[in-house]
Amino acid sequence: MAAKTRSSIKEPLFDRVFYAITFILLLLLLIIILYPLWFVLMASLSDAQYVNNGTILLYPRGFTVLGYERTLLDEDIWIGYGNTILYTGGGTIIGTFCTVLAGYALSRTDLPGHNIIMKLFVFTMYFGGGMIPFYIIIKNLNLLDTRFLMIIISCITVYNIILVRSYFVTSLPKELFEAASIDGCGNTRFMFTIVVPLSKAIISVIALYVAVSYWNSYFYPMIFLSDFNKRPLQLVLREILLTANMNTADSGTDPVAAQRLAQMSSVIKYSAIVISTVPIICVYPFIQKYFVQGVMIGSVKG
Amino acid sequence: MAAKAKATAPVPAGELTPRQKKRKETIKLMKRNYELYFFLLPAVVFIALFMYAPLYGLQIAFKTYRTGDGIWGSPWVGLYWFEQFFNSPRSWQIIGNTLTISIYSLVVSFPFPIILAIILNYIKNLKFKRFSQTVTYMPYFISTVVLVGMMELFFSPSSGFINTIIKMFGGEAIYFMGEPKYFQHMYVWSGLWQSIGYSSIIYIAALSGVSPELHESAVIDGANILQRIWHIDIPSIMPTMVILLILSLGNIMNVGYEKVYLMQNDMTTNVSEVISTYVYKIGLVNAQFSFSTAIGLMNNVVNFIVLVIANTTANKIFGSGLW
């Protein structure tokens, strides 16, 4: 692609000016995106005093890992982490498995009824019952405040099923199954010995989509959970980030310790952000390519 | 297959009619592929329980839901809850807030990813291009809780760096998160910060499909870069743009509760209360299930109608819609 505009003729002045301007704009955008992330990191490593009076701008001041120590001592963070890993892991495994199976079945145009099932699925993308009816159903199913609900709550989405389906429609030749079935291979065997090994890309995309949505979700846990020990990380974070001032106010009777803790609260917040976001940001460059693939499959409308 | 079956008429006596033949064929296919129905089973059960069962529950919008009586047993009240909603002065404020935030969001978040994709498309240094993509996609993976937490910290009047910079230039610290007049800007532009890269992927993909020959011949004909963008790039991503626009229009009354709810505080509720957060508060905080369901239903119906209108229009004008 780079070569397509490169020619032996010198580019016109207008184009060169254009390149310069877009380059500067892009650079500006990169700074706008990176600076806040960098700021979080350096604030989490700075002395509380400088963070509180807002005097750090470019690099950490009074380097310390005290914020991390404090945050990691917080039992809630660990409970949250454990729960999030359980919910994300469980939801991703179950969700990916069911989505790929369903997507494959719907990609088989020789399956009687595939069209009507597809239409029924797609309809739910555009029209839903809303929050309260959903809540009542969950309550009637006796799933309120259960870990099981947190694992399955959004593991299957119609969007992901469509993604898998259009992937199979476009990249799995029909003849493959015909040939296999002539050799006496049934659907189940075909699925697990031929389809699955051929579709690592789409499986990664789906697993990724599900995992990210689970890792970051807070609203369903908030409305469906009441037991503190079942809370995922995002709910714990919400407490720390957005309601922390109350917690620091009532921490013990020692006014000095309380004041110190109050002073620390902003550094603790920054550390908590880093601790909760690092897993995703670290894994992300390795999985970026799958994300891009997912969007591209999605754009080939099914 | 159906066409073939019809073509074989007239049917000799004793043989199957086309319809019977087709039916037999279908049953044979079903039998041969019965495993595929098992593949579908978990998803069907899930969709039935989590998507269709709530649709059945929608009837409580026309009833007064009482836990003891259940969805079916609660007494009908007709359109009582809808009247309640439209008769309260608050409702129009909430609808107004929702539309303002959502239209403002659309106007900002629609064009910028396209511009970014076009700029990236003309970056010649591949390494720099890839780096830019990695960086711009990154904020998408930050959770809403963390994003709002970061905003609270950055825009804090005492310690946030935004205010530090304002003060450096002699300005006065502003409590951005607590001032109603900033709420919408904060919501929309932080949303752009988070999604600009991710939303641009689809356009980058579409642009990479443009044939280089088109550009080459345009260059030979003396077209400058803006003319090439206007006459080659934009038309080639037009179908994608239309589809995404329809999808966003179908969500015009949907402002996600996640972020608004986290950003809200007592000072800003007059501008920040949107339909989805109102539904949540009326329904789950105040336990007025029927009232809340009615508001949600009205919202969904409006969305659905807008989506259908947008899609029909797109089909007429561009010949390409969602369905």
Interface residues (C-beta under 8 A of the other chain):
Chain A: M1 A2 A3 K4 T5 R6 S7 P12 F14 D15 F18 Y19 T22 F23 L25 L26 L29 L30 I32 I33 L34 P36 L37 F39 V40 A43 V51 N52 N53 G54 T55 I56 L57 C98 T99 L101 A102 Y104 A105 L106 R108 D110 L111 P112 G113 I117 L120 F121 T124 Y126 F127 G128 G129 G130 M131 I132 P133 F134 Y135 I136 I137 N140 L141 I152 I153 C155 I156 V158 I161 G186 N187 T188 M191 V212 W215 N216 S217 Y218 F219 I223 Q234 L237 R238 L241 L242 S266 K269 Y270 I273 S276 T277 I280 I281 Y284 P285 Q288 F291 V292 V295 M296 G298 S299 K301
Chain B: T26 L29 M30 N33 E35 L36 Y37 F39 L40 P42 A43 V44 F46 I47 L49 F50 M51 Y52 A53 P54 L55 Y56 G57 L58 I60 Y65 G70 I71 L116 I119 L120 N121 Y122 I123 K124 N125 L126 S132 Q133 T134 V135 T136 Y137 M138 P139 F141 I142 S143 T144 V145 V146 V148 G149 M150 E152 L153 F154 S158 S159 G160 F161 N163 T164 I165 W193 I196 G197 Y198 I201 I202 A205 A206 S208 P212 H215 E216 V219 N224 I225 L226 T240 I243 G250 Y257 E258 Y261 L262 S276 V279 Y280 G283 L284 F289 S292 T293 G296 L297 N299 N300 N303 F304 L307 L322
